[in-house]
Amino acid sequence: MTVAALLWVVFSFATEPIGKVSADETLRQLDRAIENKRQYEDEYAAAITKARADYDSSSSPADRYNTLRTLYELYRSFRIDSALIVAEQRFEVAEKLGEKSKIASASLNLAEGYARSGNTDRALAILDALDESALEDYHKKYRNSIYRSALTMKVATSLLGSDRMKAIERLRSFQDSAFRESPVNSRGYLTLKAEKLRDAGLYKEAVAEIEKAHRQFDFSNDAAMLYTMGEIYVDAGDRRKGAECLAQSAILDISSGRKEYKSLILLANILFEEGEIERAFNYINCAFEDAAFSHANMRTAEIMQVMPLIDRAFHHQESEIRKRTKLFLIASGALIAVLLIFILLLVRLNREKRRMMATIEGINRRLGEQNLALKESDSLKLQHIKSLMLAYSTYISRLKNYRKGIYRLLKTGQLEKALDEVKSNSAETSDITAFQETFDEAFLSIYPDFIDRLNEYLEEPVRIREGKRLSPELRVAAMISLGMTTTDEISEMLHYSAQTVYNLRSTLKGMLKVDIKEFEKGIDILHSAEREEN
């Protein structure tokens, strides 16, 4: 087995959850729906805002009654306390209208609100007080549904056995009554029949009935029916199908903006029992947060029965994962150590080769740099040799013409004029100026950083003149940098008088911020070049 394979085995061992991981696509869709929950809530809240605006703009009691019905439908699974307030307002408006059917409808809303909030006794009292003659057929179905919800909650929350048994008897009575009143082979009939078969322990027959109902009446967009179907599958032992139905139901609940998740609670419990601890923890937390937000005390009570167990299991699983991760890190460290030994061996075998290649590369690079510098230096030298030869040639031509001019004057007897020509120094001044210009240009092109180096020793920085001309003081400094430190040498080279050179050196000395000896040593170009080569 390769090192990579060993690492993969260790990693898989360390990170695999304790329970079985489901690859069910429906659960992944539910995960995404929970992630996008805020978007669905915003859309639902927008619908509530519109309904409230419609209520505020309603002018007649009948209009207010109808808009309050819409508001109640929106609030009933979103915010129970708000739903109760709306139900009470609707009941008040119904009483003002004085229509028994409307009063019955508002009373049913009020009873449902109390049942959802966990006040089952108040809900049952309202239901028991309803006028039977005021109920339409759809009212009766609605009432039976509320009775079943309230009695189911009372069965779950009753502390006394006698109260629980009474609630169970009444619940069965309403189930039987609803079953008898439902048309044969209708949706409600088949669903209730499946539930009765399930309650009687005939799970196979219950599954057959609910599947028959599903084929005949599509449940794909009915969260309540999908919940019932999932519950029957789970009770029959088919948890995979049950979880899929419950997940589909929960997706519909969440995507519709509702915050009362019967399906999500049961699904979290199933996943917890199957070992899907992390998913169960996320689902039960989502259900608890939204049940607390909507004040759905009935759902909160259901959640609190299982949430502590899931929470403890989740944190236990996290602890186990940390332990496994620690083992993984230890094993990884050992494998890394082995890898490092192999790498060190490879490094040792290739070290000399890399060193030789690096040395050769460095030598080639330096040779290339030196060749380039030599080319540039040779080009510069050729340029200045050309300039020097041109200057000497010009000077020789000028001397030749000067000699011929003097000869002509002497030959024609113009002695005084010849003497005046010899006495004049204009030609000499012009030659000196040309010499200085050539020197300045050559020196600055060979040593372009001379001014920057010189400024390091001066109190205030200086600059070259326009046209790359040096001032007399800088020209003296340039001579010093070339190793000409005596006044006589500088005077002879620049054709300045000794006094002029002395004065210029004094001026330069006054500009320095260091001792003159230190300056002469630091600015010496020849010595600096030797130091760079060494």
Buried (B, 14 or more C-beta within 10 A) or exposed (E): EEEEEBBEEBBEEBEEBBBEEBEEEBBEBBBEBBEEBEEBBEEBBEBBEEBBEBBEEBEEBEBBBBBBBBBBBBBBBBBBEBBBBBBBBBBBBBEEBEBEEBBBBBBBBBBBBBBBBBBBEBBBEBBEEBEEEBBEEEBBBBBBBBBBBBBBBBBBBBEEEEEBEBBBEBBEEBBEEBBEBBEEEEBBBBBBBBBBBBEEEBBEBBBBBBBBBBEEBEBEEBBBBBBBBBBBBBBBEBBEBBBBBBBBBBBBBBBBBBBBBBBBBBBBBBBBBBBBBBBBBBBBBBBBEBBBEBBBBBBBBBBEEBBEBBBEBBEEBEEEBEEBBEEBEEBBEEBBEEEEEEEEEEEEEEEEEEEEEEEEEEEEEEEEEEEEEEEEEEEEEEEBEEBEEEBEEEEEEBEEEEEEEBEEBEEEEBEEBBEEBEEEEEEEEEBBEBBBBBBBBBBBEEBEEBBEBBEEBBEEEBEBEEEEBBBBBBBBBBBBBBEBBEBEBBBEBBEBEEEBBBBBBEEBEEBBEEEBEEBBEBBBBEBBEEEEEE
